Amino acid sequence: MAKRRKLETPSLDDMARIEDEFRRETPARPLGAPISQIAADAAQSSTPETSAVRAERAKDKADAQVLRDAKADGLLLMEVPLAEIDPEAMVRDRTLLDAAEMEELKSSIGSNGLRLPIEIFDLAQPGIDGPRYGLLSGYRRLRAVQMLVAEGKAPSVIKAILRAPDVMGGAFAAMVEENEVRANLSHFERGRIAVIAAQQGAFGSVAEAVNGLFPVASKAKRSKIRSFSVIFEELGDLLSFPEALKERDGLRLSAVLRTGGQGEVRAALEAGQGGTAGDEWQLIREVLDAHEAQAVVDASKGGRPKTKRAAPVDKSMTEVHLSNGIVLQKSQDASGFVIRLEGAVLDANFVDAFIEEAKEILERR
């Protein structure tokens, strides 16, 4: 049987010795909570900021805000890879690019760089690996840079400003304004983009599109644009050389289309061989000559006068003298009002434009 060991109570000296050994082997613990100790250690190790450091941080914050504001306002110049821009994201107003002018523009950009950046906008639904931006303005400049890149004479990036048009009408107007300033569009191109803008919902009608896209144009010029918009609506799918239409010829064609001659013109274009601009116009002119001759015959038909006799014209006339030398004369009889135009500056185109404006006013009554 094992002998039990007798336990003895430690003396005061033994207790003091055991406590000293425990203190030596156990590290000291902080009296406060661990997180407070970490904060205290961090405060001791950090260097207090000087006023210069705080001022520099405030300046960086202000500069960052200025940069964000500039980007939001479209004032930030970017260098965008060409592959990220879709030139056809919007229907362009320009349908032809003059080869000589493009060569001149390419040479200028190749020698002096692109002095005027293009304008782009974020695509609503960009592709994963496709373009991120649509081209707003600068179509010719973009094409010229693409030509230089293809020839190995320029890097495949272009200077651009990111815009955020409020509505599609604003985007169309920006594009048209840029082209109007840098290279005049043809009447057909103006009429075409007005129709397309209306069809895409940017404007309520073609007339609104013309007024919105060309706000600084004279009333006579806007009337001509509306006339050419009729040509695009009725014959845009058949004409091969619409930009070659002269102003007078286009107004003549538009007048016949408005009076029901579109069927004959379309039939002539579909059946004929318009290999050149001259050939195409010859096909159209033959129809116009026949249509106008028939209109003269119809107007000259006689017949017995109707039972009701018209009252004599009132000889008294009201005259309005305009600053450009035109005199408007107004008189009235039992059948209605008579307006007469006189002046050396008048010509057939001006009168046609005047009639179009009057027609638009009367149709709103």
C-alpha positions in Angstrom: 0.0 0.0 0.0 1.4 3.4 -1.1 2.4 5.7 1.6 0.5 9.1 1.5 2.5 12.2 1.3 1.9 14.7 4.0 0.9 18.2 2.7 2.4 21.2 4.4 1.1 24.8 4.3 3.6 27.1 2.5 5.3 29.7 4.5 5.2 33.4 3.8 8.6 33.2 2.3 7.5 30.4 -0.1 4.5 32.5 -1.2 6.7 35.5 -2.0 9.1 33.3 -4.0 6.2 31.7 -6.0 4.7 35.2 -6.8 8.1 36.5 -8.0 8.5 33.6 -10.4 5.0 34.1 -11.8 5.6 37.7 -12.5 8.8 36.9 -14.3 7.2 34.3 -16.6 3.9 36.1 -17.4 3.9 39.3 -19.6 2.1 42.3 -18.2 -1.5 42.9 -19.5 -3.0 46.3 -20.2 -5.6 47.5 -17.7 -8.0 48.9 -20.4 -10.0 47.2 -23.1 -8.0 45.8 -26.2 -9.4 48.3 -28.7 -8.5 51.3 -26.5 -5.0 49.9 -26.3 -4.8 49.7 -30.1 -6.0 53.2 -30.5 -3.5 54.4 -28.0 -0.7 52.6 -29.8 -1.8 54.1 -33.1 -1.9 57.6 -31.7 1.6 57.2 -30.3 3.0 55.9 -33.5 1.3 58.6 -35.8 2.8 61.9 -36.7 0.5 64.9 -36.1 -0.5 66.7 -39.4 0.8 70.1 -40.1 -1.3 72.9 -41.5 0.5 72.5 -44.9 -0.5 68.9 -45.1 -4.2 69.7 -44.3 -4.2 72.5 -46.9 -2.8 70.1 -49.6 -5.5 67.5 -48.8 -8.2 70.1 -49.1 -6.8 71.3 -52.4 -6.8 67.7 -53.8 -10.4 67.3 -52.7 -11.4 70.6 -54.5 -9.5 69.6 -57.6 -11.2 66.2 -57.7 -14.6 68.0 -57.6 -13.6 70.4 -60.4 -12.6 67.4 -62.5 -15.9 65.7 -61.8 -17.9 68.8 -62.7 -15.9 69.4 -65.9 -16.6 65.8 -67.0 -20.3 66.2 -66.2 -20.5 69.5 -68.2 -18.7 68.0 -71.2 -15.5 70.2 -70.7 -13.0 67.4 -70.3 -10.9 66.5 -73.3 -10.4 62.7 -73.6 -8.2 60.5 -75.8 -10.6 57.7 -76.9 -9.6 54.6 -78.9 -11.2 54.6 -82.3 -12.6 51.1 -81.7 -14.7 52.4 -78.9 -16.6 54.9 -81.1 -19.6 54.0 -83.3 -19.7 56.5 -86.2 -23.2 55.3 -87.2 -24.8 55.4 -83.8 -26.9 58.3 -85.2 -28.2 58.7 -88.7 -25.9 61.3 -90.3 -27.2 64.3 -92.1 -24.3 64.3 -94.6 -24.7 61.7 -97.3 -21.7 62.3 -99.4 -18.0 63.1 -98.5 -16.1 65.1 -101.1 -12.9 63.2 -101.9 -10.8 66.3 -102.5 -12.0 67.9 -99.3 -11.4 64.7 -97.3 -7.8 64.5 -98.7 -7.2 68.1 -97.7 -8.6 67.5 -94.2 -6.5 64.3 -93.8 -3.3 66.2 -94.9 -4.0 69.0 -92.4 -4.6 66.6 -89.5 -1.5 64.6 -90.5 0.7 67.7 -90.5 -0.8 69.7 -87.6 -2.7 67.2 -85.5 -6.4 67.3 -84.7 -7.0 70.8 -83.5 -10.7 70.5 -82.9 -11.9 67.4 -81.0 -14.9 65.4 -82.0 -18.0 65.1 -79.8 -19.2 61.7 -78.5 -22.0 60.5 -76.2 -22.4 57.4 -74.0 -24.3 54.6 -75.7 -27.4 53.5 -73.9 -26.6 49.8 -74.4 -22.9 49.4 -75.2 -21.6 46.0 -76.2 -19.3 44.0 -74.0 -16.4 44.2 -76.4 -17.9 46.8 -78.9 -18.1 50.6 -79.0 -18.9 52.5 -75.8 -19.6 55.8 -77.4 -21.7 57.1 -80.3 -20.4 59.9 -82.6 -22.3 63.2 -82.1 -20.3 65.6 -84.3 -17.0 65.4 -86.2 -17.8 62.7 -88.7 -15.4 63.9 -91.4 -12.6 64.4 -88.8 -13.1 60.9 -87.5 -13.0 59.4 -91.0 -9.8 61.4 -91.8 -8.1 60.1 -88.6 -9.2 56.5 -89.5 -7.6 57.0 -92.9 -4.4 58.1 -91.3 -4.4 55.1 -89.0 -4.9 52.8 -91.9 -1.9 54.3 -93.6 0.2 53.9 -90.4 0.5 57.7 -89.9 -1.4 58.1 -86.7 -2.1 56.2 -83.4 -5.5 54.6 -83.2 -6.9 57.2 -80.7 -8.7 60.5 -81.2 -9.3 63.6 -79.1 -12.9 63.8 -78.0 -15.3 65.6 -75.7 -18.0 63.6 -73.9 -21.4 65.2 -74.3 -24.8 64.3 -72.7 -27.6 65.6 -75.0 -30.8 66.1 -73.0 -33.0 64.8 -75.8 -32.5 63.3 -79.2 -33.6 66.6 -80.7 -30.6 68.2 -79.0 -28.3 65.6 -80.5 -29.6 66.1 -84.0 -29.4 69.8 -83.6 -25.8 69.6 -82.4 -24.8 67.5 -85.3 -26.5 69.7 -87.9 -25.1 72.9 -86.3 -21.5 71.5 -86.5 -21.9 70.6 -90.1 -23.6 73.9 -91.0 -20.7 75.8 -89.6 -17.9 73.8 -91.1 -19.3 72.6 -94.4 -22.7 73.6 -95.8 -25.1 70.8 -96.4 -27.1 70.5 -99.6 -30.8 71.3 -99.5 -31.5 67.5 -99.9 -29.3 66.6 -97.0 -31.1 69.2 -94.8 -34.5 67.9 -95.8 -33.5 64.3 -95.3 -32.2 64.8 -91.8 -35.4 66.7 -90.9 -37.5 63.8 -92.0 -35.4 61.2 -90.2 -35.4 63.3 -87.0 -39.2 63.4 -87.1 -39.5 59.7 -87.9 -37.2 58.8 -84.9 -39.4 60.8 -82.5 -37.0 63.7 -81.9 -39.6 66.1 -83.2 -43.4 65.9 -83.6 -43.4 66.7 -87.3 -41.1 67.5 -90.2 -42.0 71.2 -89.9 -41.0 71.1 -86.2 -37.8 69.3 -87.1 -36.9 72.0 -89.7 -37.6 74.8 -87.2 -35.7 73.0 -84.5 -32.7 72.0 -86.5 -32.3 75.2 -88.4 -33.5 77.9 -86.0 -31.3 80.7 -87.4 -32.2 80.0 -91.1 -34.5 82.5 -92.8 -38.1 81.6 -93.4 -37.4 81.3 -97.1 -34.6 78.9 -96.5 -36.6 76.7 -94.1 -39.4 76.6 -96.7 -36.9 75.3 -99.3 -35.8 72.6 -96.8 -39.4 71.5 -96.3 -39.7 71.3 -100.1 -36.7 69.0 -100.3 -38.0 67.0 -97.3 -40.9 66.1 -99.5 -38.5 64.8 -102.2 -36.8 62.6 -99.7 -40.1 61.3 -98.4 -41.5 60.5 -101.8 -38.4 59.5 -103.8 -35.6 58.9 -101.3 -35.5 55.2 -102.0 -35.2 55.7 -105.8 -32.9 58.7 -106.3 -29.3 57.8 -107.0 -28.0 61.4 -107.3 -30.3 63.5 -105.0 -27.4 65.8 -104.0 -27.0 66.8 -107.6 -30.5 68.4 -107.7 -30.2 72.2 -108.2 -32.3 74.4 -106.0 -34.6 75.5 -108.7 -35.1 72.0 -110.1 -35.7 70.6 -106.6 -38.4 73.2 -105.9 -40.0 72.4 -109.2 -40.0 68.7 -108.5 -41.4 69.3 -105.0 -44.3 71.3 -106.4 -45.2 68.5 -108.8 -45.0 65.9 -106.0 -47.3 68.0 -103.8 -49.9 68.2 -106.6 -50.1 64.4 -107.1 -47.3 63.7 -109.5 -45.3 61.3 -107.4 -46.7 58.2 -109.1 -45.5 59.3 -112.5 -42.1 60.3 -111.2 -41.6 57.0 -109.4 -42.7 55.1 -112.5 -40.2 56.9 -114.7 -37.3 56.4 -112.2 -38.2 52.7 -111.8 -38.4 52.1 -115.6 -35.6 54.4 -116.8 -31.8 54.0 -116.8 -30.3 56.8 -114.8 -26.6 56.0 -115.1 -25.5 59.6 -114.3 -27.0 62.5 -112.5 -27.9 64.1 -115.9 -29.7 60.9 -117.0 -31.6 60.8 -113.7 -32.7 64.4 -114.0 -33.7 63.9 -117.7 -36.2 61.1 -116.6 -37.6 63.4 -113.9 -37.8 66.5 -116.2 -39.8 64.7 -118.8 -42.5 63.9 -116.2 -42.4 67.4 -114.9 -42.8 69.0 -118.3 -45.8 66.8 -119.1 -47.4 67.4 -115.6 -47.0 71.1 -115.8 -48.3 71.3 -119.4 -51.4 69.4 -118.3 -51.9 71.8 -115.4 -51.8 74.7 -117.9 -54.4 73.0 -120.1 -56.7 72.4 -117.1 -56.4 76.0 -116.0 -57.2 77.3 -119.5 -60.4 75.3 -120.0 -63.3 77.6 -120.8 -67.0 77.0 -120.4 -70.1 79.0 -119.8 -69.9 81.2 -116.8 -71.7 80.2 -113.7 -75.0 81.8 -112.8 -73.5 83.6 -109.9 -71.6 86.7 -111.1 -68.6 87.9 -109.2 -68.7 91.4 -107.7 -66.3 93.9 -109.2 -63.0 94.2 -107.5 -62.6 97.0 -105.0 -60.2 99.5 -106.6 -59.0 100.8 -103.3 -55.9 98.9 -102.2 -53.9 98.8 -99.0 -50.2 99.0 -99.6 -47.4 97.9 -97.3 -43.9 98.9 -98.2 -41.1 96.7 -96.8 -37.5 97.7 -96.1 -36.2 95.4 -98.9 -38.2 97.2 -101.6 -41.1 94.7 -101.8 -44.6 96.2 -101.9 -47.5 94.2 -100.6 -50.9 95.2 -102.0 -54.1 94.0 -100.5 -57.7 94.4 -101.9 -61.0 92.6 -101.3 -64.0 91.7 -103.3 -67.1 89.4 -102.8 -65.0 86.3 -103.4 -62.2 87.0 -101.0 -58.9 88.8 -100.6 -56.3 89.5 -103.3 -52.7 90.0 -102.4 -50.2 91.3 -105.0 -46.4 91.4 -104.6 -44.2 93.9 -106.4 -40.5 94.6 -106.2 -37.2 94.3 -108.1 -35.9 91.6 -105.6 -38.7 89.2 -106.4 -38.0 86.0 -108.3 -39.8 82.7 -108.8 -37.9 81.0 -106.0 -38.8 83.8 -103.5 -42.5 83.7 -104.5 -42.5 79.9 -104.2 -41.0 80.2 -100.7 -43.6 82.9 -99.9 -46.4 80.6 -101.0 -45.1 77.7 -98.8 -44.9 80.0 -95.8 -48.5 81.2 -96.4 -49.6 77.6 -96.9 -48.1 76.6 -93.5 -49.8 79.6 -91.8 -53.2 78.9 -93.3 -53.0 75.2 -92.5 -52.6 76.1 -88.8 -55.9 78.1 -88.8 
